[in-house]
């Protein structure tokens, strides 16, 4: 996962603290009066504008149509209270705006490995997202073709990822890459929120995966989600001491779905929420093949000195409840 050819990313506003709270997912958060609050929208629908700027092969109306489909994909998550509304075209660039939510193309040749980024304005009293902007880097070649287009990045796929950030989600580590000349190529991904883009021409990331759905459900949960899903909690330890920054994966043998979380505290504790009821296999691994800055705030010390390990028993997740607390023991490399 290191040194990819291109990234999809979240640019944090100066008061934003990334990756400070986790349920089913890595979420974005801000520190308010010493406490950490997950970032989310309190006022719905999210009203957004699209910059009225064409780029080669993609007009502003075509961009708006692709963005609308991406918003609708997130909004269609079962039992999640989330909605968006197109407010019109604007001459404002997403890189210049701090009043309205704006999505659009901007030319940033200096960011030669970044396809798109999201920035926020946050109410520092409540943690509510006030506005968010997404820019798509017109330095790259883009397409909105239904079946994709060779040599061009798919607008809808990248928009789906960036809108996940706009909603308050961080990056997922559920993906596999291979090192090649010029960077890394994505072989597979089990989350739209994986931080490295598929190769040009791919439209594989137009559909949410189980990890994405668990993340958005955990962030914008309601009573229905509480009743039908559950959670797994526990610790990752090495010689009795907590491991910080470990990647914990819950795999359902019945459905084949993967949902993951991280240990984000010194005691190695984790919670993976919004899981379908059933039995799960738990695996923990270090982020030793990743750019850690894509997942955690730079101030966080991530422990990667351990070997991957499985919890020796299946873990049962009851509907509307949580599993017994588990301890996954790892050994040094």
C-alpha positions as CSV (number, residue, x, y, z in Angstrom):
1,X,0.0,0.0,0.0
2,X,3.0,2.4,0.1
3,X,3.8,4.9,-2.6
4,X,0.7,4.4,-4.8
5,X,0.4,5.9,-8.2
6,X,-2.6,7.9,-7.2
7,X,-4.6,8.5,-4.0
8,X,-8.0,9.6,-3.0
9,X,-7.7,11.5,0.2
10,X,-9.2,13.7,2.9
11,X,-7.6,17.1,3.6
12,X,-8.3,18.1,7.2
13,X,-9.1,21.6,8.2
14,X,-6.7,23.0,10.8
15,X,-8.9,22.0,13.7
16,X,-9.6,18.5,12.5
17,X,-8.2,15.5,14.3
18,X,-8.3,12.4,12.1
19,X,-8.9,8.9,13.2
20,X,-9.6,9.4,16.8
21,X,-12.7,7.3,17.4
22,X,-13.7,3.9,16.0
23,X,-16.8,1.9,16.1
24,X,-17.4,-0.3,13.0
25,X,-15.1,2.0,11.1
26,X,-12.4,4.5,11.2
27,X,-14.2,7.9,11.6
28,X,-13.0,11.5,11.5
29,X,-13.2,13.5,14.7
30,X,-12.4,16.8,16.4
31,X,-11.3,17.6,19.9
32,X,-13.8,19.7,21.8
33,X,-13.1,20.8,25.4
34,X,-10.7,17.9,25.8
35,X,-13.2,15.3,24.5
36,X,-13.2,13.7,21.0
37,X,-16.4,14.0,19.0
38,X,-17.0,12.2,15.7
39,X,-17.7,14.5,12.8
40,X,-21.1,14.2,11.2
41,X,-23.9,16.2,9.7
42,X,-26.8,17.2,12.0
43,X,-28.7,19.2,9.4
44,X,-30.2,17.2,6.5
45,X,-30.4,17.1,3.6
46,X,-26.9,18.1,2.8
47,X,-27.2,20.9,0.2
48,X,-24.4,20.9,-2.3
49,X,-23.3,23.0,-5.3
50,X,-21.2,21.9,-8.3
51,X,-18.6,24.2,-9.8
52,X,-19.6,25.2,-13.3
53,X,-16.4,24.2,-15.0
54,X,-15.9,21.7,-17.8
55,X,-12.7,19.6,-18.2
56,X,-11.7,17.5,-21.2
57,X,-14.3,14.7,-21.7
58,X,-16.5,15.8,-18.7
59,X,-18.9,18.7,-18.6
60,X,-20.1,20.3,-15.4
61,X,-23.6,18.7,-15.9
62,X,-22.0,15.3,-16.4
63,X,-20.0,15.8,-13.2
64,X,-23.2,16.7,-11.4
65,X,-25.0,13.6,-12.6
66,X,-22.2,11.3,-11.5
67,X,-22.0,13.1,-8.1
68,X,-25.8,12.8,-7.6
69,X,-25.5,9.0,-8.2
70,X,-22.7,8.7,-5.7
71,X,-24.7,10.7,-3.0
72,X,-27.8,8.5,-3.8
73,X,-25.7,5.3,-3.2
74,X,-24.8,6.4,0.3
75,X,-28.3,7.6,1.0
76,X,-29.7,4.2,0.0
77,X,-28.0,2.4,2.9
78,X,-30.8,0.6,4.8
79,X,-32.1,2.3,7.9
80,X,-29.6,5.2,7.7
81,X,-31.0,8.7,8.0
82,X,-29.0,10.5,5.4
83,X,-29.9,12.6,2.4
84,X,-28.4,15.1,0.0
85,X,-29.8,17.7,-2.4
86,X,-28.3,19.4,-5.4
87,X,-28.6,23.2,-4.9
88,X,-27.3,24.4,-8.3
89,X,-24.2,25.3,-10.2
90,X,-21.7,27.9,-8.9
91,X,-18.7,29.8,-10.3
92,X,-16.9,29.1,-7.0
93,X,-14.1,26.6,-6.9
94,X,-14.1,24.0,-4.1
95,X,-10.6,25.2,-3.2
96,X,-11.8,28.8,-2.6
97,X,-15.0,28.2,-0.8
98,X,-15.7,28.2,3.0
99,X,-19.4,29.0,3.1
100,X,-21.3,26.4,1.0
101,X,-20.7,22.8,0.2
102,X,-19.1,22.7,-3.2
103,X,-17.8,19.9,-5.4
104,X,-15.9,20.5,-8.6
105,X,-12.8,20.2,-10.7
106,X,-9.6,22.2,-9.9
107,X,-6.2,22.0,-11.5
108,X,-3.6,20.9,-9.0
109,X,-0.6,19.5,-10.9
110,X,1.5,19.8,-7.8
111,X,-0.7,17.1,-6.2
112,X,0.4,14.5,-8.9
113,X,-0.7,11.5,-6.8
114,X,-4.0,12.9,-5.6
115,X,-7.2,12.3,-7.6
116,X,-9.5,14.1,-5.2
117,X,-9.6,15.5,-1.6
118,X,-12.2,16.6,0.9
119,X,-12.0,19.6,3.3
120,X,-14.3,20.6,6.2
121,X,-15.6,23.5,8.2
122,X,-16.6,22.2,11.6
123,X,-18.6,23.8,14.5
124,X,-16.0,23.6,17.2
125,X,-18.7,23.6,19.9
126,X,-20.8,20.7,18.7
127,X,-18.6,18.8,16.2
128,X,-21.2,19.2,13.5
129,X,-20.0,19.5,10.0
130,X,-21.1,22.9,8.7
131,X,-19.8,22.6,5.1
132,X,-17.5,20.4,3.2
133,X,-15.8,20.7,-0.2
134,X,-14.5,18.1,-2.6
135,X,-12.2,18.9,-5.5
136,X,-11.4,16.5,-8.3
137,X,-7.9,17.0,-9.7
138,X,-8.3,18.0,-13.4
139,X,-4.6,17.2,-13.9
140,X,-5.8,13.6,-14.5
141,X,-8.0,12.3,-17.3
142,X,-11.6,11.7,-16.2
143,X,-14.7,9.9,-17.6
144,X,-18.4,9.5,-16.8
145,X,-19.0,6.7,-19.3
146,X,-21.4,4.1,-18.1
147,X,-18.9,1.2,-18.7
148,X,-15.8,3.3,-17.9
149,X,-13.2,4.5,-20.4
150,X,-9.7,3.2,-20.9
151,X,-7.0,5.5,-19.6
152,X,-9.5,7.7,-17.6
153,X,-10.5,7.7,-14.0
154,X,-14.2,7.1,-13.2
155,X,-15.8,10.2,-11.7
156,X,-18.5,8.3,-9.9
157,X,-16.1,5.9,-8.2
158,X,-13.9,8.7,-6.9
159,X,-16.9,10.8,-5.9
160,X,-18.3,7.8,-3.9
161,X,-15.0,7.6,-1.9
162,X,-14.8,11.4,-1.3
163,X,-18.4,11.7,-0.3
164,X,-17.7,9.0,2.3
165,X,-15.2,11.4,3.8
166,X,-17.7,14.2,3.4
167,X,-20.1,12.2,5.6
168,X,-17.4,11.7,8.3
169,X,-15.7,8.4,7.4
170,X,-12.0,7.8,7.4
171,X,-10.0,5.3,5.3
172,X,-10.3,1.6,5.3
173,X,-7.4,-0.8,5.2
174,X,-9.3,-3.6,3.6
175,X,-7.5,-3.9,0.3
176,X,-4.6,-5.7,-1.4
177,X,-2.0,-4.1,-3.7
178,X,1.2,-5.1,-5.5
179,X,4.4,-3.1,-5.9
180,X,5.2,-2.2,-9.5
181,X,7.3,0.3,-11.3
182,X,6.0,3.7,-10.5
183,X,4.0,2.7,-7.4
184,X,1.4,0.2,-6.3
185,X,-1.5,-1.3,-8.2
186,X,-4.7,-2.3,-6.4
187,X,-5.4,-6.0,-6.8
188,X,-8.6,-6.1,-4.8
189,X,-10.5,-4.0,-2.3
190,X,-13.3,-4.7,0.2
191,X,-14.2,-1.1,0.8
192,X,-14.9,2.0,-1.3
193,X,-13.0,3.9,1.5
194,X,-9.7,2.1,0.7
195,X,-7.3,5.0,0.1
196,X,-5.7,3.8,-3.2
197,X,-7.6,4.1,-6.5
198,X,-8.1,1.3,-8.9
199,X,-6.4,1.7,-12.3
200,X,-7.8,4.1,-15.0
201,X,-10.9,2.6,-16.7
202,X,-12.1,0.6,-13.7
203,X,-15.7,1.1,-12.4
204,X,-15.4,-1.5,-9.7
205,X,-15.8,1.0,-6.8
206,X,-19.3,2.3,-7.7
207,X,-20.9,-0.1,-5.1
208,X,-20.6,0.0,-1.4
209,X,-19.0,-2.9,0.5
210,X,-19.9,-4.4,3.9
211,X,-17.2,-2.3,5.6
212,X,-18.6,1.0,4.0
213,X,-22.1,0.1,5.0
214,X,-21.2,-0.8,8.6
215,X,-19.3,2.5,8.8
216,X,-22.0,4.8,7.6
217,X,-24.6,2.8,9.7
218,X,-22.5,3.2,12.8
219,X,-22.1,7.0,12.2
220,X,-25.8,7.7,11.3
221,X,-27.5,4.9,13.2
222,X,-31.1,4.7,14.3
223,X,-33.2,2.3,16.4
224,X,-33.7,-0.1,13.5
225,X,-30.0,-0.6,13.1
226,X,-29.6,-1.1,16.9
227,X,-32.2,-3.8,16.8
228,X,-30.8,-5.9,13.9
229,X,-27.1,-5.4,14.4
230,X,-24.5,-6.0,17.1
231,X,-20.9,-5.4,17.9
232,X,-17.6,-7.0,18.9
233,X,-15.4,-5.5,21.6
234,X,-12.1,-6.5,23.0
235,X,-8.4,-5.8,23.2
236,X,-5.2,-6.6,21.3
237,X,-2.3,-7.3,23.6
238,X,1.3,-8.4,23.4
239,X,2.8,-9.8,26.6
240,X,-0.2,-8.3,28.5
241,X,0.3,-4.8,27.1
242,X,-2.1,-3.1,24.7
243,X,-1.2,-2.7,21.1
244,X,-2.1,0.7,19.5
245,X,-3.0,1.0,15.8
246,X,-3.6,-2.7,15.1
247,X,-6.0,-3.6,12.3
248,X,-8.8,-5.9,13.5
249,X,-10.9,-7.7,10.9
250,X,-14.2,-9.5,11.5
251,X,-15.0,-12.1,8.8
252,X,-18.5,-13.7,8.5
253,X,-18.1,-17.3,7.2
254,X,-21.9,-17.3,6.4
255,X,-21.9,-14.3,4.2
256,X,-18.2,-13.8,3.3
257,X,-18.4,-10.1,4.4
258,X,-15.5,-8.3,6.0
259,X,-15.8,-5.4,8.4
260,X,-12.8,-3.9,10.2
261,X,-11.7,-1.6,12.9
262,X,-8.6,-0.4,14.7
263,X,-7.2,-0.2,18.2
264,X,-6.9,3.4,19.0
265,X,-5.9,3.6,22.6
266,X,-2.9,2.6,24.7
267,X,-4.7,-0.4,26.2
268,X,-5.3,-1.9,22.8
269,X,-9.1,-1.8,22.9
270,X,-11.4,-1.9,19.9
271,X,-15.0,-2.0,19.0
272,X,-16.4,-3.2,15.7
273,X,-20.1,-2.1,15.5
274,X,-23.1,-2.3,13.1
275,X,-22.3,-6.0,12.4
276,X,-25.0,-8.3,11.1
277,X,-25.9,-10.8,13.8
278,X,-24.1,-14.1,13.5
279,X,-20.7,-15.7,14.0
280,X,-17.3,-14.2,13.1
281,X,-13.7,-15.0,12.7
282,X,-11.4,-12.3,14.1
283,X,-8.0,-11.6,12.7
284,X,-5.5,-8.9,13.7
285,X,-2.6,-7.6,11.6
286,X,-0.1,-4.7,11.7
287,X,-0.2,-1.8,9.2
288,X,3.3,-2.6,8.1
289,X,2.5,-2.5,4.4
290,X,0.7,0.9,4.5
291,X,1.2,4.6,4.6
292,X,0.2,5.1,8.2
293,X,-0.6,8.8,7.6
294,X,-3.5,7.7,5.5
295,X,-5.2,6.2,8.5
296,X,-4.0,8.0,11.7
297,X,-3.2,11.4,12.9
298,X,0.6,12.1,12.8
299,X,0.6,12.5,16.6
300,X,-0.4,8.9,17.1
301,X,2.3,6.3,17.7
302,X,1.3,3.1,15.8
303,X,2.7,-0.2,17.0
304,X,3.7,-2.6,14.1
305,X,6.0,-4.9,16.0
306,X,3.8,-8.0,16.0
307,X,2.7,-10.9,13.9
308,X,-0.8,-11.4,12.4
309,X,-2.9,-13.6,14.6
310,X,-6.4,-15.1,14.9
311,X,-8.7,-15.2,17.9
312,X,-8.9,-19.0,18.5
313,X,-12.7,-19.2,18.7
314,X,-15.6,-18.0,16.7
315,X,-17.2,-14.9,18.1
316,X,-21.0,-14.7,18.3
317,X,-22.7,-11.3,17.7
318,X,-26.3,-11.1,19.0
319,X,-28.9,-8.8,17.4
320,X,-29.1,-5.6,19.4
321,X,-26.2,-6.5,21.7
322,X,-22.5,-7.1,21.9
323,X,-20.3,-10.1,22.1
324,X,-18.4,-11.0,25.2
325,X,-15.2,-9.0,25.4
326,X,-12.3,-10.9,23.6
327,X,-8.6,-10.6,23.9
328,X,-6.5,-11.3,20.8
329,X,-2.9,-12.1,21.9
330,X,-0.1,-11.4,19.5
331,X,3.6,-12.0,19.6
332,X,6.5,-9.8,18.5
333,X,7.9,-10.2,15.0
